[in-house]
Amino acid sequence: MATFFLIIIYLAFISLGLPDSMLGSAWPVMRLDMNASLGTAGVLSMVIAANTIVSSLLSGTVLRLFGTGKVTLVSCILTAGALVGFSWSPSLIWLVLFAIPLGLGAGSVDAGLNSYVAAHYKAHHMSWLHCFWGVGASLGPIIMASFMAGDNLWRQGYLAVAGIQFLLVIILFVTLPLWDKVAKSSKVVQSDHETPDQRKEETAHAPGTVKSWRVRGVNLALLTFVFYSGVEASVGLWGSSFLVNIKDLPAATAAQWVSLFYVGITVGRMLTGFITFKVNNRMLIRYGQWVALAGTVLLILPLPSIVSLAGLMIIGLGLAPIFPCMLHETPARFGKGHAPSIIGYQMAAAYTGSTLVPPLLGLLASNSTIGIFPMFIILFAVAMILCTERLNYFVRKVRVG
């Protein structure tokens, strides 16, 4: 039953990824219909992100009150309805209004499913979960492109994805009783394999002893997510501009090379799922951070352009295990009772990083040169490593103490 139910969770994460990449694909045509400027897409993106952050911060409380199954079901209804709203919107103000439930629903699903998998499944399932998000994010533009080819029917593209979301709503409604059954059965299995160190840490971080956001080390975990998401989003947004303006590549070639960065993340997460059978989360996080840093260094070296392609793919492969492994490690680091709230905080921190860091790099580059791109990424990667190692030090002190 747990395996069957995991397939449903994977489908939900594919569904979560579908809308994330659609706005950018459709905007060149959407903005003409809405009589909006090119930069207005940034406003819509920030409205979605702001509401995602809000729902992520509230997710711990909401999940405790209603349970993951009901929260996921209602969140999918919100996102599906918002996508229908996008397809119907007669003007820009309606797009802004429907961006609110789209963000609220996405944040709750993201935090809820991550918390559930971290608590009830093994590390490789978390890596594969985020791999399936990549599948959804890759399919979104393909679906939109198929409707826009020829007649620019972007509204039908949004409607089609809304239909997929509503199909998931039906599946989630039918399987709603399974959430508690799987949780109870997995808790029994996990408790049999709990180490004395994990039980000691769980007692130290028992709910009621201290508020979740005040648990020692949480601030470092949140900073790590800000730095990680800042690196990932900045490479995705500005990597092409760096290749065109500094490495003198054609724009089409640069876009293809940056797409391989995302391929590196998706493939890397699939492979990470198998590696977790032999290597623990903390070592994978450490290795991934150093690999990503090494890939960024390749962008600086005065070597042939093909080395930049290798650098982008290496950055993607390095980043691949970091996010899912950090999330899966949350119950072990801070206690199972605090994990749902802290995972919500971490998701909010991740969205904050991906929202604010790329514009910061853009501002700095506009006042200097996009050539600062690799050094900016290196700075954030080093900060991520320092926060992670300091956090590991705190965790070891709790276990020794």
PAKOL-302553 format. One record per residue: x, y, z of N, C-alpha, C, O, CB in turn; residue in one letter. Coordinates in pm, whole numbers, plus 50000, padded with zeros to 5 digits. Glycine has a CB too. Example, Ala and Ser with C-alpha at 12.3 -4.5 7.8 and 13.67 -1.06 7.14 Angstrom:
% PAKOL-302553
513194943150780512304955050780513204967050780514244966850846511314955350905a 512854977550708513674989450714512905000350787513415011450804514084994050572s 
% end
This chain:
% PAKOL-302553
500824987950000500005000050000500865012650000500545022449932499075000150121m 501975012350078502845024050086503455027449951503595039149915503945021750189a 503815016649873504405018949740503375024949645503675034349572504955005949683t 502165019449646501095024849562500805039349596500615047749508499815016449578f 500785042249724500485055849768501605065449729501365077249701500265056249919f 502845060349728503975068649688503835073149543504245084349509505285060949707l 503275064749459503035068549319502095080549312502295089449229502445056649240i 501085080749397500155092049402500885104749443500645115449388498985089149499i 501795103549541502565115149585503465120249472503595132249452503425111649710i 504075110849398504905114949284504065122249179504505132349124505585102649221y 502865117049152501975123749056501635137849104501555147149024500695115549036l 501425139249235501115152449290502285161949271502075173849247500765151349439a 503515156949280504675165749264504915169149117505385180049086505915159249323f 504595159949026504615163448883503615174648858503905184348788504285151148794i 502425173248916501385183448903501835196748961501505207348907500125178948972s 502605196249072503115208549134504095215649041504115227949035503805205349266l 504895207948968505885214048880505315219648751505905228548691506925204148847g 504175214448706503605218448577503405233548563503865239248464502285211648557l 502735240448659502485254748638503725263548658503745275048613501405259348733p 504765258248725505895266648764506635272748645507175283748655506865258648846d 506655265648534507435270348419506545275148303507055277948195508345259348370s 505235276048325504325279448215504265294348187504145298548072502955274348247m 504335302548292504185316948273505265322448180504975330148088504245324148407l 506515318348205507605323248120507445318947976507775326547884508925318348173g 506935306847954506755301747818505645309047744505755311747624506455286847820s 504575312347816503395318347750503445333547747502715339747669502145313947821a 504285339847830504215354247847504425362447719503735372447702505215358347948w 505335358547629505485366647506504175368647430503985378847365506505360147414p 503275358847438501975360047372500935365847468500115374247428501505346447319v 500955361547593499995366347692500025381547706498985388047713500255359847827m 501245387047710501365401447735500755409747622500295420947645502835405147754r 500755404247501500135411347390498625411647406497985421847380500515404847255l 498055400447450496605399847474496185408747590495095414447590496155385547500d 497085410047688496775417847809497265432347799497045440347889497405411247930m 497925435547687498485449047669499405452647785499335463747840497345459447656n 500265443247822501165444947936502615445547888502935441047778500985433348039a 503475451247971504895452247936505595438947960505055430148027505565463448018s 506775437647907507555425447925507845422948073507795411548120508875426347847l 508145433648148508515432248288507365428948381507595425748498509165444648335g 506125429648332504975426748418504965412148463504395408948567503675429948345t 505605403448385505695389348427506395388248561506085379348641506435381048320a 507355397248586508045397248714507115400448829507255394948939509185407148712g 506145409548805505165412948908504305400748940504095397549057504275424748862v 503805394048837503005382048858503795371248932503285364749023502495376448724l 505055369648893505905359748958506085362849106506095353749189507255359048888s 506245375549138506445379449278505165377849359505225374549478506955393849286m 504005380249298502725378049368502575363249402502185359749513501525382949282v 502875354749304502815340249328503785336349438503435328849530503125332449198i 505025341349429506045337749527505695342649667505895335449765507395343449485a 505165354749677504815360349808503755351849877503845349249997504315374849794a 502765347549802501705339249861502195325049890501715318649983500495338849767n 503135320349811503745307349839504505307849970504445298450049504675303249725t 505215318749994505965320450119505005320750238505255314450340506805333450116i 503895328150224502915329050333502355315250367502295311450484501755338550294v 501935307650264501355294450290502385284750345502055275950424500735288850163s 503655286250303504715277650357504925280350506505095271050584506025279850280s 504925293150544505125296750684503985291650772504195288050888505265311850699l 502775291350718501615286950795501385271950787500515266550855500385294050747l 502165265150703501865251150674501965242150796501185232750809502805246050567s 502915244750887503065236251005501795235851087501335225151126504215241251091g 501235247551113499985248351191498825242051115498045234451172499645263051224t 498715245150986497605239950905497675224750895496645218050903497635246150764v 498885219250877499045204750866498665197750995498055187050993500475201150827l 499025203751109498665197651238497155197751259496595188451318499365204951353r 496485208251214495045209351234494235200151143493255194151186494615223551213l 494655199051016493815192250917494435179650858493725171450799493485201650806f 495735177850872496385166050814496845168550672496295176950601495445154350817g 497865161050630498465163150498497495160250385497475167450285499705154550483t 496685149750398495785145950291494785156850257494615160350140495045133450328g 494115162150358493105172450334493745185350283493205191950195492305175350463k 494905188850339495585201150295496015199850149495865209350072496815204050384v 496535188250111496955186149972495755186749878495835192549770497665172549957t 494645180649919493435180749837492935194949814492675198849700492325172249902l 492795202649922492285216349909493275225049830492855233449751492045222450049v 494565223049852495575230849780495525228249630495665237449550496975227649833s 495325215649592495215212349450493955218349389493955222449272495215197149430c 492875218949467491655225649419491945240449395491495246149295490495223949521i 492695246649487493065260849472493885263149346493585272249268493865265549594l 494915254849325495785256849208495025254049078495205261248980497035247749218t 494195243549078493425240548957492455251948924492335255948809492645227348975a 491785257049027490875268349006491605280748957491105288048872490135271549133g 492805283149013493595294748971494005293548824494005303548752494835296249059a 494365281448781494755279448641493565281548547493725286948438495335265548622l 492385277148590491175280148511490995295348504490645300748399489915273248574v 491225302048617491125316548619492095323248523491735332948457491375321548759g 493325318048515494315323448421493795322048278493935331248197495665316048436f 493195310548248492715308248111491535317248076491285320047958492325293648093s 490815321648177489615329848156489885344848164489115352748108488575326248258w 490955349048231491205363148266491105372448146491805370748047492575364548329s 490215382648155490065392148046491055403748052491235410947954488655397648045p 491715405448169492645416648184493735413048285493665402848354491895429548228s 494725421848293495885419148378495515418248526496075410048598496925430048359l 494585426448571494225426548712493685412948755493875408748869493205437448741i 492995406148664492475392848696493615382648708493555373648792491475388248589w 494625384048626495795375248639496445377048777496835367348841496825378148528l 496545389648821497135392348953496285385949063496825379949156497265407648977v 494965387149052494075381449153494175366149158494205360149265492625385649124l 494225359849040494305345249038495705340149073495875328449107493905340048900f 496705349049067498045345149110498085342549261498945335149309499075356149073a 497165348549336497135346849482496805332349521497595326249593496105356349545i 495665326549476495415312649512496415302849450496665292149506494025308749469p 496985306549334498005297949273499205296649366499735285649386498435303449136l 499645307949423500775307549516500435300749647501235292949699501255321549544g 499255303649702498835297549829498745282349817499205275049904497475303249873l 498165277749707498035263249688499365256449668499595245649722497145260349570g 500265262649591501575256549564502405255149691503045244949712502335264849461a 502385265449776503175264949898502725254149993503545247450054503135278149968g 501415252450007500875242250097501175228150048501555219550127499375244050114s 501005225849917501315212649862502795209549879503155198549921500925211949713v 503635219149846505085217249853505505213549996506165203350016505815230049807d 505135221850092505535219350231504905206650285505555198950356505155231250319a 503635204250253502925192550305503515179450256503755170350335501475193250267g 503755178350125504285165950070505735163750114506125152350141504205166049918l 506515174450121507895172950168507925168150313508735159550348508645186250155n 507055173650397506985169450538506575154850549507135147350629506005178350616s 505595150850469505065137250475506135127050433506315116850499503835135850386y 506825129950322507845120650273509035120350368509605109650391508305124650131v 509425131850424510545132250519510245123850642511145117550698510845146550560a 508975123850685508605116750808508365101850786508615093850876507365122950867a 507885097950667507385084250650508075076050543507755064250526505955084850619h 509035081950470509725074350365511235076350376511715085350445509225078550226y 511965067950306513425068350309513965079750222513235086150147514005054850262k 515295082150237515925093550171515815092850019515645103149954517385094350210a 515915080649962515885079849815514525084149760514445089149648516205065649767h 513465082249838512155086649792512065101849784511385107249697511075081249885h 512755108849876512745123449873513465128549747513005137849682513425129250000m 514595122349714515315126449593514485124049469514435132449379516645118949582s 513825112449462512985109649345511755118649341511275122149233512555094849345w 511255122449458510125131749463510475144749390509695149649309509725134749609l 511655150149419512055162749357512475160849211512455170249132513195169149436h 512865148649178513105145649037511805146648959511795151648846513725131649021c 510715141849017509415142548950508905156948940508165160148847508395133949023f 509295165549034508985179849016509645184848888509045192448811509455188249140w 510895180448865511595184448743510885179448618510865186248515513005179248744g 510295167548627509525162248514508335171548485508075174948369509025147748544v 507625175548591506495184548573506905198048517506255203448427505775186548703g 508015203548571508495216548524508945215948379508855225948307509655221248612a 509415204248335509815202548195508605200848103508625205447989510745190648180s 507555194248153506365191748071505515204248052504845205747950505515180848134l 505525213348152504705225448144504915233248016503945235947944504985234248260g 506165237047983506405244547859506055236447734505625242047633507855248947851p 506245223147741505925214747625504425215047597503995216347483506395200247647i 503625213747704502165214347688501745227947634500935228847542501465211447823i 502305238547692501955251947648502365254147503501605259947425502625262447738m 503565249547466504045251347329503145244247228502935249247118505485246047316a 502625232547266501765224947174500475232447144499935231047035501435211247233s 499985240347238498755248147215499065261547146498235266947073498035250647349f 500265266747170500615279747113501095278646969501115288546896501665286447196m 501495266746928502005264846792500915268346690499875261846683502505250246771a 501175278346613500245282346507499255292946550499285304046496499495270446458g 498365289946645497275299046680497475306446812496605314146853495995291346685d 498615304246881498895311247008497775309547111497355319147175499115326046981n 497285297247127496165294547217496685292147360496555281147414495355282247167l 497255302447419497825300747553496735297947657496995290947755498615313247594w 495545303247637494455300847732494115285847738493885280447846493195309047692r 494085279347622493805265047619494925257147686494685246547744493605260347476q 496155262247678497275255747745497075255547896497275245247961498585262847711g 496685267247953496395267848096495205258948133495185252648238496125282248139y 494205258648045493015250648072493355235648073492805228048153491925253547968l 494245231547984494645217447978495345213348107495085202548161495565214947858a 496245221848157496955218648281495985218848399496115210948492498125228548305v 495015228048395493975228148499493205214948498492855209748604492995240048478a 492945209548380492255196648369493065185448435492505176848503491985193248223g 494385185648413495255175848478495195177348630495155167348703496715177448429i 495175189748677495105192348821493775187148878493765181148986495255207448850q 492675189348809491375184648858491305169348858490665163348945490225190448772f 491965162948762492045148348762492775143548888492385133648949492765143148635l 493835150648925494565147349048493675149549170493745141949266495835155849058l 492855160049166491925162649278491015150549301490775146649415491075175349250v 490505144749192489635132949205490395121349269489885114549357489085128849067i 491645119149222492455108349278492725110649426492635101349506493795107049201i 493055122949462493335126049603492095124349690492195119949804493865140449616l 490945127849636489705126449713489395111649739489015107849850488525133149637f 489565103349637489275089049651490225082349749489835073449824489355082049514v 491485086749748492515080349832492725087549965493695084650035493825079749757t 491865096650001492045104650123492235096050249493075099550333490845113650143l 491505084850267491705076850389493085070350399493515066350507490655065950395p 493795069250285495095062350287496185070250359497145064350408495545059450146l 496045083550367497115091650425497425087450569498585085450604496735106550422w 496405086150650496625082250789497065067750801497895064450887495355084450871d 496525058850717496895044750724498375042750692499075035450762496045036550628k 498845049350586500255048150548501155054350654502215048950685500495054850412v 500725065550710501525072250813501685063150936502785062150991500865085550855a 500615056750978500675048051096501575035951071502375032351157499275043451137k 501435029750955502245017850925503715021350911504575013550952501755011050799s 504025033050851505425036950832506075040950962507275038950979505535048250732s 505305046651055505875050351185506345038051261507385038451328504845058051268k 505575027151249505985014851318507295009751262508185005751336504895004151307v 507405009951128508615005051064509805013651102510875008451134508455004750913v 509645026951098510765035851125511235034851269512435035751295510385050051092q 510305033051362510705032651502511595020751530512415021151622509485032451591s 511445009751453512254997951473513715000251435514604993051480511694986351394d 513965010351352515325012851303515915025651361516965030151315515315013751151h 515285031451458515775043751519517015041051602517035031551680514695050251605e 518055049251585519275047551663519145054751795518305063551809520495052651585t 519995051151896519965058352023520215073252006519615081452075520985052552118p 521125076951912521405091151888520165098351839519885109551882522555092851787d 519405092051748518195098451696517135099851804516445110051810517625090451579q 517005089651892516045090652001516445101652098515585108752151515905077352073r 517735103052123518225113452214517935127152157517515136252228519725111752240k 518175128552026517935141551962516445144751959516045156251977518505141651819e 515605134451936514155136351934513675141452070512815150252076513445123151897e 514225135852179513835140252313514265154652337513525162552397514435131152419t 515475158152291515975171752311515135182052238515035193552279517425172852266a 514545177652126513755186852044512265183952053511525186751959514215186151898h 511815178452163510395174852177509515187252168509865197552226510145167552309a 508375186552097507445197852090506995201952229506785193452315506235194352002p 506865214552249506475219752379507675224152460507565232852546505685209352456g 508855217952433510065222052502510505235852456510955243952536511185211852480t 510365238352326510755251152268509985253052138509625243252073512305251752243v 509725265452101509045268351975509915263651858511145264051865508735283451962k 509265259151751510005253451638511035263151583512165259251554509055249451527s 510655275751567511565285351505512725289151597513675295651553510805297851464w 512645285151727513715288251821514635276451847515585277651925513125293051950r 514375264951784515265253551799516645257251748516785263551643514715241151723v 517655253451824519015257451788519415251851651519245239951625520015252851896r 519925260351566520375256351434519375258951324519735258551206520705242051435g 518115261851358517105264251256517475276351170517285276151048515725266351321v 517995286651234518375298651156519435295351051519395300850941518895309751250n 520365286551085521385282550987520785274350875521165275850758522505274651056l 519825265650909519145257850806518395266950709518425264750588518155247850870a 517735277150762516995286450677517935294150585517635296050467516175296150762l 519065298550638520045305650555520575296650445520785301050332521205310750641l 520795283950478521265274350378520285273350261520695272850145521475260550441t 518995273250292517985272550187517945285350104517745284849982516605269750247f 518135296850168518185309450094519345309349996519185312849879518315321450191v 520535305250045521725305049959521585294749848521945297449733522975302150043f 521045282849881520875272549779519945277449667520295276849549520325259649841y 518765282149705517785286449605518285298449527517995299949409516435289649672s 519045307149595519635318449526520575314149416520575319749307520355327349624g 521395303849445522325298549345521565292249229521835295249113523275288249409v 520605283449261519875276349155519115286049064519195285148941518905266249216e 518375295449125517575304749046518455314348966518115317948854516625312649136a 519575318649024520455328148956521135321648836521275327948731521505333549052s 521575309148850522175302248736521155300648625521465302648507522735288448779v 519915296948662518875295148562518505308048490518235307948370517655289448626g 518495319348564518065331948505519175339148429518935344548321517525341048612l 520395339148484521465347248429522565339548357523465345448298522075355148538w 522485326048362523525318148297523605320848148524705321848093523275303348320g 522455322048082522445324547937523055338047904523825339247808521015323847883s 522725348347983523285361747959524805361647975525515368347899522655372048055s 525305354248072526745353148092527415346547972528465351147926527045345148220f 526815335747921527405328647808527395337247682528335336647602526655315647783l 526345345147663526255353547543527215365247551527955367947455524815358747524v 527225372247664527985384647674529455382847711530285391247676527335393547775n 529785372147781531165370047824531855359147743533025360347709531205366447972i 531125348447712531705337347637531425338247487531885329747410531175324147690k 530685348547443530415351247302529705339747231530005336747115531705354247231d 528785333347298528005322747236526735328447174526225338547224527655311747338l 526195322347067524885326447015523805324347120523905315247203524545318546885p 522775332647116521725332047218521035318347221520745313147328520685342947192a 520785312547102520105299647097520965288647161520465280147234519785295846951a 522255289247132523175279347192523245280947343523245271147417524575280747131t 523305293447388523365296147532522115290847602522205285147711523505311247559a 520945292747540519705287847600519705272647611519255267147711518495292447518a 520225265947508520295251347510521255246647620520975236747688520755245947373q 522355253647637523325249647739522755251347879522965242947966524615257847724w 522015262247901521415264348033520345253648060520145249548174520795278548042v 519655249247955518665238647975519335225948026518725218148098517905235647844s 520605223847987521345212148036521675213348184521915203348251522625210347955l 521695225548236521845227548380520675221048454520865214348555521925242748415f 519445223048401518265216848462518235201848440517775194348526516995223148406y 518735197548325518865183148302519785176948407519525166148458519385180348160v 520885184148437521815179448539521145177748674521395168048745522985189048552g 520285187448711519575186548839518615174648839518585166948935518795199548867i 517835173148731516835162448725517485148648724517095139848801515945164148602t 518475146848638519185133948632519935131348762519965120148812520165133748512v 520535142048816521275140548941520395135849056520825127849139521925153648978g 519165140749060518245136549167517785122149148517575114949246517025145749172r 517635117949024517315103949001518455094949049518225084849116517035101448851m 519695098749015520855090849058521055091349208521435081449271522125095848988l 520775103249267520935104749412520055094949488520445089849593520595119049455t 518865092149434517965082649498518625069149518518395062549620516715081049416g 519455064749421520155052049434521375053349526521695044049601520585046849296f 522045064749520523255066649601522925066849750523745062949833523965079649561i 521695071349784521325072149927521295058449994521285057650117519975078849941t 521265047749915521325034449976522685031950041522805023750132521045023649870f 523705039149994525065037050045525635049150119526515047550204525985033449931k 525145061050089525715073450146524615081050218523505082250166526365082350035v 524895086150338523865093050415523625107250364524415112550286524245093350562n 522535113250410522125126550364523215136950382523505144850292520875131050437n 523825137050500524765147850532526005147450443526535157950404525185147050678r 526465135350411527615134350322527225138350180528015144750110528175120050323m 526025134750136525575138550002525435153649990525795159449887524235131849970l 524935160150095524825174750094526215180950080526425190050000524145179850223i 527155175850159528535181250155529165179150019529715188549961529415174750264r 529095166849966529685164049835529045172749727529735178249641529535149149800y 527705173949732527015181749631527435196349631527605202349524525535180849653g 527605202049749528005216049758529385218349699529605228149628527995220749903q 530315209349727531665210949673531715208449523532475215049451532635201449744w 530895199149473530825196749329530265209049258530785213149154529965184349297v 529195214949313528615227049254529635238449253529725245849155527355231349331a 530385239749361531415250149367532485247849260532925257249195532065250549506l 532895235349242533895232049140533375235449000534115240548916534285217149147a 532095232548974531515235848844531505250748817531715255048704530115230448836g 531265258748921531255273348905532655278548875532815287848796530705280049031t 533655272548937535045276648912535385274848765536135282748708536025268549000v 534845264348702535115261948560534625273448472535185275748364534465248948515l 533595280648516533075291948437534035303748437533995311948345531735296348492l 534885304548537535815315848549537065313648465537625323048410536205318148695i 537505301148457538795298148393538775301948245537775299848177539135283248409l 539875307548194539975311548052540215299347963541285297847904541105321948032p 539205290847953539305278547877538255278747765537395287447765539115266147968l 538325269247670537335268947560535895268747612535635264347724537575256747472p 534985273647529533585275247570532945262147614532065262147700532785281047457s 533385250947555532795238147590532975235147739532185227647797533405227147506i 534015240847799534255238947943533125245548023532755240748130535635244847985v 532585256547970531455263148037530225254048038529475253648135531115276447968s 530025246647927528925237047923529115226448030528175222948102528825230547783l 530345221348041530645211448144530415217448283529905210748372532085206348131a 530815230248299530635236848429529175237748468528835235248584531235250748425g 528305241348372526865242448402526265228948440525475228148534526125248148281l 526655218548369526125205348400526635200548536525895194248612526505195348291m 527905203548567528475199648696527775207148810527515201348915530005202348698i 527485220048788526735227648890525385220948914524975219149029526535242448845i 524675217248805523385210648819523485197448893522665194648981522785208448683g 524475189448858524665176548926525005178549073524555170949159525775168448858l 525795189049102526155191849242524965196449323524795192449438527245202249248g 524135204949264522955210049336521905199249358521115199949452522335221749259l 521895189149271520825179149271520505173149408519335172949445521175168249178a 521495168349484521125161749610520855171149726520285167049826522205152349649p 521255183849714521265192649830519865195149884519615192950003521935205849795i 518965199749800517625203649845516835191849903516365192850017516845209549729f 516695180649829515935169549888516585163550011515885159650104515745158749785p 517905162750014518575156850131518455165850253518325160850365520055154250100c 518505179050234518335188250348516925186850405516735186950527518595202850306m 515935185650317514565184050365514385170850439513775170450546513575184950249l 514905160050382514745146950445515475146150578515085138550666515245136050352h 516535153850594517325153650717516665161650828517095160850943518725159050690e 515635169350797515015178250896514525170951021514835175451132513855185550833t 513765159951010513345153051133514515148251217514455148751340512465141251098p 515605143651152516765138851227517495150351295518045148651404517715131351134a 517505161851231518225173351287517455180151400518035184051501518525183451178r 516135181551381515365190051473514235182751545513525188851625514795201551397f 514045169851518512985162351585511745161351498511395170851427512635168851717g 511085149851503509915147451418508755156751452507995160751364509455132951431k 508625160251581507525168951620507625182851562506615188951529507465169751769g 508865187951549509075201351493509165201251341509055211751277510325207451551h 509385189451281509705188751139508685195451047509085202950957509855174451099a 507345193251064506415199650971506525214850968506515220950861505015195851006p 506625221051086506745235751090508065240351031508105249950954506615240751234s 509165233351067510475237651019510605235650869511215243850800511595230151093i 510035224750816510055222850670509285234150602509685238850496509455209050632i 508175238450663507455249850609508305262450608508305269950511506185252250688g 509045264850718509945276350724511025275250615511375285050550510605277550863y 511545262950597512595260950497512095263450356512805269150274513165246950508q 510865259150328510295261750195510115276750174510355281950065508955254450178m 509685283750279509535298250269510885304850244510985314050163508885303950398a 511915300050313513275305450293513755302850151514395311450089514255299350394a 513435290750098513845287449962513175296649861513825301649769513505272949930a 511875298949877511165307949784511665322349799511715329749702509635307349810y 512025326149921512575339549941513895341049864514115351149798512795342350091t 514745330949874516025331349802515855331949653516515339849585516855319549838g 514945323549599514745323249454514055335749403514155339049284513945311149415s 513345342949492512665355249452513585367449457513525376049369511455357649541t 514425368149559515205380349584516635380049530517155390449489515245382949730l 517275368349531518695367849495518935370649346519835378549315519275354349531v 518185364549252518445367749111518295382649077519135387949003517505359849024p 517255389749128517205404149101518405411749159518865421649102515925409949157p 518925406949275520105413349332521295411949239522025421649217520445407249469l 521495400049184522575398149087522345406848964523285412748911522685383349047l 521095407548918520795415948801521105430548827521625437448739519345414448763g 520785435448947521075449348983522565452048984523025462148931520465452649118l 523315442949044524775444549048525385443948908526285451648875525405433749138l 524875434648826525405433148692525095445248605525915449248522524855420648627a 523925451248623523535462848543524395474948576524535484148495522065466148564s 524965475048696525835486048736527315482848719528175491048753525565489748879n 527615470948668529005467248643529045459048514529065464548404529615459248763s 529065445848528529075436848412528555423248454528685419348570530505435648352t 527955416048361527475402548390528645393148416528445381748458526605397248275i 529845397848392531045389948421531205386748568531985377948604532255397248372g 530465393948656530535390948799529735378248834529795373548948530015402848881i 528985372948738528105361548762528785349848833528285345348936527545356748632f 529935344648782530545333148851530995336348994530825328149084531735328148771p 531575348249016532045351849149530865353249246530975349649363532855364849144m 529755358449197528545359749280528065345849322527735343649438527425367349202f 528035336449226527605322749256528565316049354528125309149446527495314449126i 529865318149334530855312449426530655317749567530725310149663532285315449377i 530405330749580530195336849711529015330249783529115326849901529955351949698l 527895328349711526725322349772526945307449801526445302249900525495324349681f 527685300549713527965286449735528835284449859528605275249938528655280449613a 529845293149877530705292349995529895295150121530065288450223531885302149984v 529025305250115528175308450231527285296550266527065293750383527305320950203a 526765289650164525935277750187526735266750256526245260350348525365272650053m 527965264650212528825254550274529105257950419529035249150506530145253250196i 529435270550447529745274550585528545272750678528685268050791530205289250588l 527345276350629526135274650712525865259850739525495256050850524915281050643c 526045251550636525795237250652526755230950752526345223150838525905230050517t 528035234350742529015228550833528805233350976528985225651071530435231950787e 528415245750992528115250851126526885243751183526845240651302527875266251123r 525895241251099524695234051142525045219751184524545214851285523645233951030l 525905213151108526335199651144527035199551279526885190151357527265193951037n 527785210051307528465211251437527455212151551527635205651654529385223651438y 526395220051533525365221151636524655207751659524385203851773524325231851597f 524375200651548523705187751560524555177751636524055170351721523365182251422v 525855177651607526755168651680526795171951828526845162851911528165169251622r 526755184851864526775188852005525525184052076525595179552190526885204052018k 524365184752009523115179952070523195165152098522765160552204521905182951979v 523755157552003523815143152019524835139152127524585129752203524165136651886r 525955146152133526975143152234526465147152372526695140252471528285150452202v 525755158852375525265163952504524165155652560523655158652668524795177952491g 
% end
